[in-house]
């Protein structure tokens, strides 16, 4: 619970997030990250990023 004193002290912003990293059998790396931020008012921001990278050499 946020109090006016906490807001004045700069403790106004609350952030939370989660991060998931997986590396597959063929050198594929999946990275997923989600975050949530709120400034205590009715404003909120949600961000999600995902990336897939391939490492190593491929032979056909």
ABEGO torsion letter per residue (X at the ends): XBBAAAAAAGAABBBBBBBBBBBBAAGBBBBBBBBBBBAGBABBBBBBBBBBBBBEBBBX
